[in-house]
Amino acid sequence: MIKPKFEDFVQGFQSFKHGTTVTEMVFSFLYSVGNQTIHLRFDKLKTDLLPQHEIITMLNSMKEFVADYDGYSTALKFEHMNSENKLLKQEIEQKRIDYLANIFVTGFHVSGTDNQNIKITYKKIAKDHKITGHATQGINTQEETFGFEQKLERTISDLIKEIYAYVYEGKHSDSDQSELEIWQGKYEVVPEVEETADA
């Protein structure tokens, strides 16, 4: 496999997704053969090698962004968290904790100039233990709509560095699937049809 310069990999990076049995990445980059520059694109590079712990940790940290996006922080805090009603505050916070416990970030998609438009893909576990796929709409990191855009941009930047090490430097997990709670077998995975946030 041709190893691109890290800068070229970042420039052409498109998406990363960790599934039940395989990890998928989409990226493209320029490379030279003699005097010619060729554009090489991997539509879906698939591997059954588990991502390293750093990737899993960063994906898990993005649950907070999904919760904010879905309104369990932004809207509810805006409406109620300044209230004097302590019981209401506790109820809202418990809902947020329950929500976070039942979602798992599986990947992301980047687009736009300098990868400034980010879509987060994630799974939700329903009360009947069925898992369905979801995705946020594009989050523009050049804006401050949700308040976490800069942190999200840094997380994605760090993730792409780790993914480069995963693809080209043999940095894989030395543990089993148990790092990902979602894949421990107690849930039914519904055939995947990614939903948008407004679905």
C-alpha atoms as a printed R data frame, in Angstrom:
    type eleno elety resid chain resno       x      y       z
1   ATOM     1    CA   MET     A     1   0.000  0.000   0.000
2   ATOM     2    CA   ILE     A     2   1.333  3.421  -0.950
3   ATOM     3    CA   LYS     A     3   1.854  5.613   2.113
4   ATOM     4    CA   PRO     A     4   0.913  9.245   1.498
5   ATOM     5    CA   LYS     A     5   2.369 12.212   3.292
6   ATOM     6    CA   PHE     A     6   0.355 12.935   6.415
7   ATOM     7    CA   GLU     A     7  -0.697 16.354   5.039
8   ATOM     8    CA   ASP     A     8  -2.064 14.720   1.867
9   ATOM     9    CA   PHE     A     9  -3.938 12.131   3.935
10  ATOM    10    CA   VAL     A    10  -5.565 14.877   6.025
11  ATOM    11    CA   GLN     A    11  -6.467 16.845   2.892
12  ATOM    12    CA   GLY     A    12  -8.181 13.884   1.247
13  ATOM    13    CA   PHE     A    13  -9.728 12.304   4.324
14  ATOM    14    CA   GLN     A    14 -13.487 11.804   4.097
15  ATOM    15    CA   SER     A    15 -14.883  9.359   6.640
16  ATOM    16    CA   PHE     A    16 -14.250  6.779   9.319
17  ATOM    17    CA   LYS     A    17 -16.723  4.238  10.643
18  ATOM    18    CA   HIS     A    18 -16.273  1.406  13.100
19  ATOM    19    CA   GLY     A    19 -18.864 -1.359  12.730
20  ATOM    20    CA   THR     A    20 -19.632 -4.700  14.334
21  ATOM    21    CA   THR     A    21 -17.067 -6.633  12.314
22  ATOM    22    CA   VAL     A    22 -15.135 -4.198  10.138
23  ATOM    23    CA   THR     A    23 -13.738 -0.691  10.193
24  ATOM    24    CA   GLU     A    24 -14.299  1.408   7.073
25  ATOM    25    CA   MET     A    25 -12.464  4.501   5.929
26  ATOM    26    CA   VAL     A    26 -12.826  6.665   2.849
27  ATOM    27    CA   PHE     A    27  -9.976  8.896   1.771
28  ATOM    28    CA   SER     A    28  -8.018  9.974  -1.273
29  ATOM    29    CA   PHE     A    29  -4.643 11.553  -1.849
30  ATOM    30    CA   LEU     A    30  -2.199 12.595  -4.555
31  ATOM    31    CA   TYR     A    31   0.980 10.656  -5.202
32  ATOM    32    CA   SER     A    32   3.697 10.830  -7.824
33  ATOM    33    CA   VAL     A    33   4.959  8.197 -10.247
34  ATOM    34    CA   GLY     A    34   7.922  9.512 -12.189
35  ATOM    35    CA   ASN     A    35   6.947 12.909 -13.519
36  ATOM    36    CA   GLN     A    36   3.213 12.313 -13.238
37  ATOM    37    CA   THR     A    37   0.886 13.041 -10.331
38  ATOM    38    CA   ILE     A    38  -1.890 10.502  -9.935
39  ATOM    39    CA   HIS     A    39  -5.015 10.823  -7.826
40  ATOM    40    CA   LEU     A    40  -5.543  7.621  -5.851
41  ATOM    41    CA   ARG     A    41  -8.864  7.071  -4.099
42  ATOM    42    CA   PHE     A    42  -9.793  4.327  -1.653
43  ATOM    43    CA   ASP     A    43 -13.578  4.260  -1.797
44  ATOM    44    CA   LYS     A    44 -13.916  1.966   1.191
45  ATOM    45    CA   LEU     A    45 -10.832  0.597   2.806
46  ATOM    46    CA   LYS     A    46 -12.117 -2.168   5.085
47  ATOM    47    CA   THR     A    47 -10.238 -3.998   7.792
48  ATOM    48    CA   ASP     A    48 -11.162 -6.352  10.618
49  ATOM    49    CA   LEU     A    49  -8.266 -5.092  12.757
50  ATOM    50    CA   LEU     A    50  -9.643 -3.244  15.767
51  ATOM    51    CA   PRO     A    51  -8.798  0.446  16.095
52  ATOM    52    CA   GLN     A    52  -6.381  1.355  18.860
53  ATOM    53    CA   HIS     A    53  -7.643  2.471  22.253
54  ATOM    54    CA   GLU     A    54  -7.021  6.154  21.446
55  ATOM    55    CA   ILE     A    55  -9.533  6.054  18.591
56  ATOM    56    CA   ILE     A    56 -12.192  4.362  20.738
57  ATOM    57    CA   THR     A    57 -11.634  6.874  23.559
58  ATOM    58    CA   MET     A    58 -11.999  9.852  21.215
59  ATOM    59    CA   LEU     A    59 -15.121  8.413  19.597
60  ATOM    60    CA   ASN     A    60 -16.621  7.906  23.067
61  ATOM    61    CA   SER     A    61 -15.790 11.505  23.998
62  ATOM    62    CA   MET     A    62 -17.920 12.677  21.066
63  ATOM    63    CA   LYS     A    63 -21.082 11.396  22.767
64  ATOM    64    CA   GLU     A    64 -21.222 14.747  24.573
65  ATOM    65    CA   PHE     A    65 -21.352 16.530  21.210
66  ATOM    66    CA   VAL     A    66 -24.223 14.318  20.053
67  ATOM    67    CA   ALA     A    67 -26.107 14.999  23.287
68  ATOM    68    CA   ASP     A    68 -25.611 18.742  22.873
69  ATOM    69    CA   TYR     A    69 -26.644 18.493  19.234
70  ATOM    70    CA   ASP     A    70 -29.819 16.588  20.085
71  ATOM    71    CA   GLY     A    71 -30.761 19.209  22.635
72  ATOM    72    CA   TYR     A    72 -30.298 17.296  25.866
73  ATOM    73    CA   SER     A    73 -27.857 19.975  26.935
74  ATOM    74    CA   THR     A    74 -28.330 23.046  24.772
75  ATOM    75    CA   ALA     A    75 -32.129 23.408  24.738
76  ATOM    76    CA   LEU     A    76 -32.909 21.917  28.136
77  ATOM    77    CA   LYS     A    77 -30.235 23.879  29.962
78  ATOM    78    CA   PHE     A    78 -31.273 27.057  28.192
79  ATOM    79    CA   GLU     A    79 -34.894 26.607  29.293
80  ATOM    80    CA   HIS     A    80 -34.534 25.101  32.724
81  ATOM    81    CA   MET     A    81 -31.070 24.972  34.228
82  ATOM    82    CA   ASN     A    82 -31.317 28.511  35.575
83  ATOM    83    CA   SER     A    83 -34.510 27.574  37.321
84  ATOM    84    CA   GLU     A    84 -34.662 27.526  41.106
85  ATOM    85    CA   ASN     A    85 -36.439 24.168  40.921
86  ATOM    86    CA   LYS     A    86 -33.708 21.728  42.067
87  ATOM    87    CA   LEU     A    87 -35.891 18.684  41.435
88  ATOM    88    CA   LEU     A    88 -36.395 19.735  37.809
89  ATOM    89    CA   LYS     A    89 -32.654 20.263  37.383
90  ATOM    90    CA   GLN     A    90 -31.973 16.772  38.737
91  ATOM    91    CA   GLU     A    91 -34.594 15.261  36.439
92  ATOM    92    CA   ILE     A    92 -33.101 16.959  33.380
93  ATOM    93    CA   GLU     A    93 -29.579 15.899  34.317
94  ATOM    94    CA   GLN     A    94 -30.751 12.294  34.834
95  ATOM    95    CA   LYS     A    95 -32.324 12.305  31.369
96  ATOM    96    CA   ARG     A    96 -29.010 13.482  29.932
97  ATOM    97    CA   ILE     A    97 -27.094 10.739  31.784
98  ATOM    98    CA   ASP     A    98 -29.575  8.100  30.555
99  ATOM    99    CA   TYR     A    99 -29.287  9.430  27.015
100 ATOM   100    CA   LEU     A   100 -25.475  9.325  27.061
101 ATOM   101    CA   ALA     A   101 -25.532  5.756  28.374
102 ATOM   102    CA   ASN     A   102 -27.568  4.632  25.377
103 ATOM   103    CA   ILE     A   103 -25.642  6.127  22.473
104 ATOM   104    CA   PHE     A   104 -22.349  5.074  20.914
105 ATOM   105    CA   VAL     A   105 -20.418  7.152  18.406
106 ATOM   106    CA   THR     A   106 -19.258  4.923  15.550
107 ATOM   107    CA   GLY     A   107 -17.594  7.420  13.237
108 ATOM   108    CA   PHE     A   108 -17.643 10.713  11.400
109 ATOM   109    CA   HIS     A   109 -17.665 12.242   7.941
110 ATOM   110    CA   VAL     A   110 -15.823 15.422   6.993
111 ATOM   111    CA   SER     A   111 -16.334 17.711   4.008
112 ATOM   112    CA   GLY     A   112 -15.845 21.295   2.909
113 ATOM   113    CA   THR     A   113 -12.730 23.438   2.794
114 ATOM   114    CA   ASP     A   114 -10.260 22.297   5.476
115 ATOM   115    CA   ASN     A   115 -12.749 19.648   6.646
116 ATOM   116    CA   GLN     A   116 -14.862 22.263   8.393
117 ATOM   117    CA   ASN     A   117 -18.188 20.452   7.974
118 ATOM   118    CA   ILE     A   118 -18.487 17.407  10.249
119 ATOM   119    CA   LYS     A   119 -21.228 14.804  10.507
120 ATOM   120    CA   ILE     A   120 -21.124 12.427  13.492
121 ATOM   121    CA   THR     A   121 -22.526  8.912  13.042
122 ATOM   122    CA   TYR     A   122 -23.798  7.075  16.092
123 ATOM   123    CA   LYS     A   123 -26.013  4.270  17.364
124 ATOM   124    CA   LYS     A   124 -28.944  4.533  19.752
125 ATOM   125    CA   ILE     A   125 -30.026  1.677  21.996
126 ATOM   126    CA   ALA     A   126 -33.802  1.567  22.477
127 ATOM   127    CA   LYS     A   127 -35.632  0.225  25.546
128 ATOM   128    CA   ASP     A   128 -36.249 -3.042  23.677
129 ATOM   129    CA   HIS     A   129 -32.441 -3.337  23.218
130 ATOM   130    CA   LYS     A   130 -32.602 -2.746  19.464
131 ATOM   131    CA   ILE     A   131 -29.853 -0.592  17.988
132 ATOM   132    CA   THR     A   132 -30.512  1.868  15.191
133 ATOM   133    CA   GLY     A   133 -28.110  4.013  13.190
134 ATOM   134    CA   HIS     A   134 -28.277  7.794  13.243
135 ATOM   135    CA   ALA     A   135 -26.234 10.767  12.100
136 ATOM   136    CA   THR     A   136 -26.163 14.440  12.881
137 ATOM   137    CA   GLN     A   137 -26.514 16.860  10.051
138 ATOM   138    CA   GLY     A   138 -23.336 18.690   9.075
139 ATOM   139    CA   ILE     A   139 -21.871 20.743  11.929
140 ATOM   140    CA   ASN     A   140 -19.921 23.749  10.675
141 ATOM   141    CA   THR     A   141 -16.841 24.153  12.877
142 ATOM   142    CA   GLN     A   142 -16.420 27.767  11.737
143 ATOM   143    CA   GLU     A   143 -19.618 28.708  13.571
144 ATOM   144    CA   GLU     A   144 -20.612 28.646  17.251
145 ATOM   145    CA   THR     A   145 -24.119 27.246  16.956
146 ATOM   146    CA   PHE     A   146 -23.748 24.624  19.682
147 ATOM   147    CA   GLY     A   147 -20.729 25.901  21.577
148 ATOM   148    CA   PHE     A   148 -18.577 22.794  21.092
149 ATOM   149    CA   GLU     A   149 -17.395 23.393  17.528
150 ATOM   150    CA   GLN     A   150 -13.761 24.198  18.369
151 ATOM   151    CA   LYS     A   151 -13.470 21.172  20.645
152 ATOM   152    CA   LEU     A   152 -15.039 18.978  17.953
153 ATOM   153    CA   GLU     A   153 -12.560 20.299  15.380
154 ATOM   154    CA   ARG     A   154  -9.614 19.445  17.676
155 ATOM   155    CA   THR     A   155 -11.037 15.977  18.365
156 ATOM   156    CA   ILE     A   156 -11.421 15.250  14.649
157 ATOM   157    CA   SER     A   157  -7.889 16.491  13.993
158 ATOM   158    CA   ASP     A   158  -6.533 14.150  16.690
159 ATOM   159    CA   LEU     A   159  -8.658 11.288  15.368
160 ATOM   160    CA   ILE     A   160  -7.298 11.673  11.839
161 ATOM   161    CA   LYS     A   161  -3.738 11.508  13.230
162 ATOM   162    CA   GLU     A   162  -4.598  8.252  15.015
163 ATOM   163    CA   ILE     A   163  -6.344  6.869  11.922
164 ATOM   164    CA   TYR     A   164  -3.206  7.587   9.872
165 ATOM   165    CA   ALA     A   165  -1.209  5.571  12.426
166 ATOM   166    CA   TYR     A   166  -3.866  2.845  12.278
167 ATOM   167    CA   VAL     A   167  -3.796  2.583   8.473
168 ATOM   168    CA   TYR     A   168  -0.105  3.117   7.726
169 ATOM   169    CA   GLU     A   169   1.885  2.462  10.888
170 ATOM   170    CA   GLY     A   170   0.277 -0.746  12.152
171 ATOM   171    CA   LYS     A   171  -1.182  0.826  15.285
172 ATOM   172    CA   HIS     A   172  -3.993 -1.569  16.152
173 ATOM   173    CA   SER     A   173  -5.721 -2.646  19.321
174 ATOM   174    CA   ASP     A   174  -4.206 -5.576  21.184
175 ATOM   175    CA   SER     A   175  -7.462 -6.282  23.006
176 ATOM   176    CA   ASP     A   176 -10.745 -7.868  22.002
177 ATOM   177    CA   GLN     A   177 -14.102 -6.358  21.052
178 ATOM   178    CA   SER     A   178 -15.020 -5.802  24.721
179 ATOM   179    CA   GLU     A   179 -13.587 -2.279  24.484
180 ATOM   180    CA   LEU     A   180 -16.761 -1.415  22.601
181 ATOM   181    CA   GLU     A   181 -19.663 -2.072  24.971
182 ATOM   182    CA   ILE     A   182 -22.123 -1.898  22.109
183 ATOM   183    CA   TRP     A   183 -20.752 -5.107  20.598
184 ATOM   184    CA   GLN     A   184 -20.967 -7.337  23.681
185 ATOM   185    CA   GLY     A   185 -23.916 -9.278  22.331
186 ATOM   186    CA   LYS     A   186 -26.827 -8.148  24.499
187 ATOM   187    CA   TYR     A   187 -28.322 -5.913  21.817
188 ATOM   188    CA   GLU     A   188 -30.096 -6.560  18.545
189 ATOM   189    CA   VAL     A   189 -28.571 -4.551  15.723
190 ATOM   190    CA   VAL     A   190 -31.284 -3.369  13.359
191 ATOM   191    CA   PRO     A   191 -30.237 -3.482   9.660
192 ATOM   192    CA   GLU     A   192 -28.458 -0.225   9.140
193 ATOM   193    CA   VAL     A   193 -30.208  2.664   7.519
194 ATOM   194    CA   GLU     A   194 -28.514  5.839   8.671
195 ATOM   195    CA   GLU     A   195 -31.026  8.455   9.733
196 ATOM   196    CA   THR     A   196 -30.602 12.179   9.715
197 ATOM   197    CA   ALA     A   197 -31.126 14.106  12.911
198 ATOM   198    CA   ASP     A   198 -34.556 15.332  11.878
199 ATOM   199    CA   ALA     A   199 -35.844 11.829  11.047
